[in-house]
Amino acid sequence: MTKMAGVTASRAPYLAAAVIASGPLMLSGATGALGQTWDGSASADWFTGENWSSNTVPDDTQNVYIDTTAPNSAKVTNKTTNGTAGAQRLHVGERGEGTLTVSDGGAVSSTHGYIGHFSGSTGTVEVTGTGAAWGTIQWICLSVTMAMAL
C-alpha cells in the first residue's frame, strides 16, 4: 500500500493485471508430479510400474502414498539389482492402512517419512535383514495411539 497526501492506494489492480497479461497458469505435467499412490495391483514389488497410480515407479521428487495392503503390500528388496526406492515424502498409512517392507538388502530414501499419518490410519514399516535401510534427510513422523488404564 502506498500513501499519498492522505490517500491510500493499493497495488493489487496492477498485480492482477500482470498475472492476467502473463497468460494462463499451467501446472507442471500430470498428477504424477504431485504424488504417486500404491495400488499393488500387479505384485508386491515397488519397482513394478503397474503397482502405482500412474503406472510408473515414483522417484525422489514425488510424494508417495501407501494406503492399501490389498491385493499386495509394498516391498523393496535388493538395492544391487533394483537401486534405491526414492520419494520426497513417503506416507505409509496416510488415511488408510498401509504396509511397507524393506528387506533382503533393499533401500528406501526419502526427505520425510510419515507412518500412520492421520487419525484412524495405520502404517507399518518393517526394515529387516542384512543391508536393508530406510534413510531420511529430515525426519520420520510416527503417529502413536496409546491405551491407558486408570
N, C-alpha and C positions, 0 to 999 in steps of 0.2 A: 504494500500500500504506500502511496506517495501522498504527502500533504502539501497543498499549495494554497496559500492565503486562506486557510480555514476550510478548504475543500479537500475531501479525501477521495482520491481516485484509485480505482483498482486496476491492476494489470491483467486480470482474468480474461477480459474480452480479447486481448492481444494473444494470450496464451492459447485460448480456444481457437482463434483464427489460425495460428501457426500449426496446431495439430490437424485441423481440417485441411489446410492447404498442403500438408505433407502427404496426403493420400490415405488410403485405407490401412488400418492396422492389421498386420499379418502375424499370426502366431507361427512359430517355427515348426515346420514339419507336421508329423502325425502325433497322435496321442502318446505314442511310444516315447517321445521326448519328455513327456511329463511323468511317465511311470509304466511299469510292467507288472501285470498280475499273473501269478502262478495259477494254472488250472490243472496241471498234472494229467492231461488227457492222453498223452502218448506213453509216458513212463515216469519213473521217479528221477530221471537224470536232468539236473539243472541245465546241462549243455545241449539239450534237445529243444530246438526252437518251437516245435509244436506244443510244448508244455506251457507256453507263455501266451498271454492275451494278444500279442501282435505277431505271433508265430516266429519271433526272433529272440535269440538269447539276449538278455539285458547286458548292458555294460556299466562301467563305473560312473557314468554321467546320469544314470537314471535311478529314480526311486523304485524300489522293488517291494511288492506286497504279496505275502504268502498267507492266504486266509482260508485255505482248504486243505484237508487231508485226504480227500477222495476225488478221483479214484486212486491217486498216488500222492504221497508226501514227497517234498523236495529233498534231493540228496546230492551232495557234492563229494566226488571222490577223485583220487589220482591226479594231483597237480601236474605231474610229469607229462601225462597224456593230454589232459584237458585244459591246463592252465589254471589261473585263479578266477573264481567266480566273483564278479565285481558288482557293486551297487553304490549309489550315492548315499541313500538312506535305505536301510534294509528293515522292513517291518515284518515280523513273524507273529501272526495273530494280531493284526491291527484292529479289526472289527469283528472277527470270527475266530475260528480255530485254525491255527497253522503250526506245521512242524517242519523243521529243517534239521537234517543230519549231515554233519561234515565228518567223513571217516576215510580210512584207507589212504592217508596222505593227501586228502582233499584240502583246499584252501579257499577261504572267502575273505574278501577285503571290502570294507565299507567305510564311509566317513562317519555315519551314525548308525546305531542299531537300536531297534525297539522290539521288545519281547512282551507280548500281551499288552498292547498299547492302550486301548480304550476300555472302559468299564464293560465287563461281561465277556471280554475276549480272552482267549487262551493261546499262549505261544509257548512252544517247546523247541529248544535248540540243544542238540547233542553234538558235542565235538569229542570224537573218540578215536583212539588208535594212534600209532606212530606217525608223526608228521602232520597230523590233522590240525588245522588252525583257523580261527576267525580273528583277523586283525582289523582294528578300527582306529581311525585317526583321531576322532573327537571323543565319543563316549558311547556306552551301551546303556539304554534306559530299560529297567525292569519294572513291570507292573506287578506288585506283590499284594496278594489278598491274604489276610491273616485272620484266623478264627481264634477268639479268646473266650475262655470260660471264666466267669467270675464266681 
